[in-house]
């Protein structure tokens, strides 16, 4: 497993090099300027489209605009918004939130462009199962540009599908299950694997019905879960209203200057804030990945740009609203840089091994404030050793695990490599509140038990919604590569991966970040070039649509009832 984690670290170093991130921002700015700040059209006209004022039952497609947006949002608004934001802050500091905002804004233009392209090249020959996505864009698009390049398009489309499946299993599946399993075990003592089994059954019951059932479930589930989460977040922010100005100041300052170490936070440089903010925002809103165009391609419309405009709302809702709520809750409550959760009565000592590494003595687990340790629970302490470039100092998190021996709980620590003898910053132990658990603890700071019940419920709903939509994305990748006969084995494997994720395969939030980072990064490397090659077509169609819209040439009717929109009963 150590070798696998090392491989993930090496791949992330390439996929998420700063040059790549700067390039992605440039692409977002390019389409923002090219569309003449199309974000404004998304935030005005887009809402009317979602509301059903342009729905027409005679248009090709399987689901209406609202259901298509809900299906795509159910994939983006997931544990990335609860656990991913917590990861970004715990690893990159408050400044990571600023870079999440940047990606949220330019991501609106990216999402609008990639979805418009997929709508231009989608296949609606089967009205119950429309097919679309970057794989079809590059396959059909290159064939039209030059028939001799058809095989190249087919090959690149297959490559995209491979990256899609990697992201589907890691980020769209295992990340969700792992976070829910850890959160449920932390609060209720239920072993993670039981959570995985229940999740697998629930997801299987939905995905066997295809995109229509997924769209229907998402249409009912997404608004409820978002409202529930935001109302809870507003309560926490009201309790800590006096901290909000200072928090906003920390976010802006931390985006461009190092954040000093404090308590559980070991410190962060500009580079770490930039890296983790960008990674988690992209993981959350999927701008540039090419995943959500697959869901939007099922929408009923004869105007490709119309669904692209709807898709532009995704990063706004996902990153600029929901992720911001999570970030403000975590930062305003101070849980991200809290003090130790337990203190040693006598500090353990480091012993140097024959290979030169250092090991902290295994010690009885000190009493945990406000709870009890569980065997297998991950913990860490803060040490000073060799230089840590990401933290901007010499501090490191030394990971450990609670183990039971002869009826007593001990902590076994990982070894520390390097020529510098490590020292404890203070004789304290931190419960490793990884991902969603850190967010839940922040809610608990405002009202004891709020995180336990509200965030756990939200995490379950968010995870289920994300997994059902990502299962469809992976399914479409399998159909492209191997045909319809591959769908059933794929769905069985997909549900089995949910259970696997809740075993001891993944131990820490760092391992989780590395795993999901590879999936997201690979998709970007394939999809962004496709967008740049065919982007001019999307922009030509976009400007034609906006011109006709401004001239009043778009037929519009009174908005149907909310119930009809949610149920997919189109207006006339």
ZIJOLIN-V504962 format. One record per backbone hydrogen bond with DSSP energy under -1.0 kcal/mol. CO is the residue of the C=O (numbers start at 0). NH is the residue of the N-H. Records with the same first field share a line. If there is no record, write none. Layout:
BEGIN
CO: NH, NH
END
This chain:
BEGIN
0: 4
1: 5
2: 6
3: 7
4: 8
5: 9
6: 10
7: 11
8: 12
9: 13
10: 14
11: 15
13: 16
16: 20
17: 21
18: 22
19: 23
20: 24
21: 25
22: 26
23: 27
24: 28
25: 29
26: 30
27: 31
28: 32
29: 33
30: 34
31: 36
32: 35
36: 39
37: 41
38: 42
40: 44, 45
44: 48
45: 49
46: 50
47: 52
48: 51
52: 556
55: 58
59: 300
62: 299
63: 67
64: 68
65: 69
66: 70
67: 71
68: 72
69: 73
71: 75
72: 76
75: 77
77: 80
78: 82, 83
82: 86
83: 87
84: 88
85: 89
86: 90
87: 91
88: 92
92: 95
93: 96
94: 98
95: 99
96: 100
97: 101
98: 102
99: 103
100: 104
101: 105
102: 106
104: 107
105: 109
106: 110
107: 111
108: 112
109: 113
110: 114
111: 115
112: 116
113: 117
114: 118
115: 119
116: 120
122: 130
125: 128
130: 122
132: 135, 136
133: 137
134: 138
135: 139
136: 140
137: 141
138: 142
139: 143
140: 144
141: 145
145: 148
146: 149
148: 152
149: 153
150: 154
151: 155
152: 156
153: 157
154: 158
155: 159
156: 160
157: 161
158: 162
159: 163
160: 164
161: 165
162: 166
163: 167
164: 168
165: 169
166: 170, 171
168: 173
169: 174
172: 176
173: 177
174: 178
175: 179
176: 180
177: 181
178: 182
179: 183
180: 184
181: 185
182: 186
183: 187
184: 188
190: 193, 194
191: 195
192: 196
193: 197
194: 198
195: 199
196: 200
197: 201
198: 202
199: 203
200: 204
202: 206
203: 207
205: 208
206: 209
209: 213
210: 214
211: 215
212: 216
213: 217
214: 218
215: 219
216: 220
217: 221
220: 224
221: 225
222: 226
223: 227
224: 228
225: 229
226: 230
227: 231
228: 232
229: 233
230: 234
231: 235
232: 236
233: 237
234: 238
235: 239
237: 240
239: 242
242: 246
243: 247
244: 248
245: 249
246: 250
247: 251
248: 252
249: 253
252: 255, 256
258: 267
261: 264
264: 261
267: 258
268: 272
269: 273
270: 274
271: 275
272: 276
273: 277
274: 278
275: 279
276: 280
277: 281
278: 282
279: 283
280: 284
281: 285
285: 288
290: 293
291: 295
292: 296
294: 297
295: 298
297: 61, 62
303: 307
304: 308
305: 309
306: 310
307: 311
309: 312
310: 313
312: 316
313: 317
314: 318, 319
316: 321
317: 322
320: 324
321: 325
322: 326
323: 327
324: 328
325: 329
326: 330
327: 331
328: 332
337: 263
340: 368
341: 428
348: 360
350: 358
352: 355
356: 352
357: 415
358: 350
362: 410
367: 370
373: 376
376: 401
377: 431
378: 399
379: 429
380: 397
381: 424
382: 395
383: 422
387: 391, 392
389: 268
392: 387
393: 384
395: 382
397: 380
398: 413
399: 378
400: 411
401: 375
402: 409
404: 407
407: 404
408: 364
409: 402
410: 362
411: 400
415: 357
422: 383
425: 427
426: 343
428: 340, 341
429: 379
430: 432
431: 433
433: 436
434: 437, 438
435: 439
436: 440
437: 441
438: 442
439: 443
440: 444
442: 446
446: 449
448: 452
449: 453
450: 455
452: 456
453: 457
454: 458
455: 459
456: 460
457: 461
458: 462
459: 463
460: 464
461: 465
462: 466
463: 467
464: 468
465: 469
466: 470
467: 471
468: 472
469: 473
470: 474
471: 475
472: 476
473: 477
474: 478
475: 479
476: 480
477: 481
478: 482
482: 485
483: 486
485: 489
486: 490
487: 491
488: 492
489: 493
490: 494
491: 495
492: 496
494: 498
495: 499
496: 500
498: 501
499: 502
507: 511
508: 512
509: 513
510: 514
511: 515
512: 516
513: 517
514: 518
515: 519
516: 520
517: 521
518: 522
519: 523
520: 524
521: 525
522: 526
523: 527
526: 530
527: 531
528: 532
529: 533
530: 534
533: 536, 537
534: 538
535: 539
536: 540
537: 541
538: 542
539: 543
540: 544
541: 545
542: 546
543: 547
544: 548
545: 549
546: 550
547: 552
548: 551
560: 564
561: 565
562: 566
563: 568
END
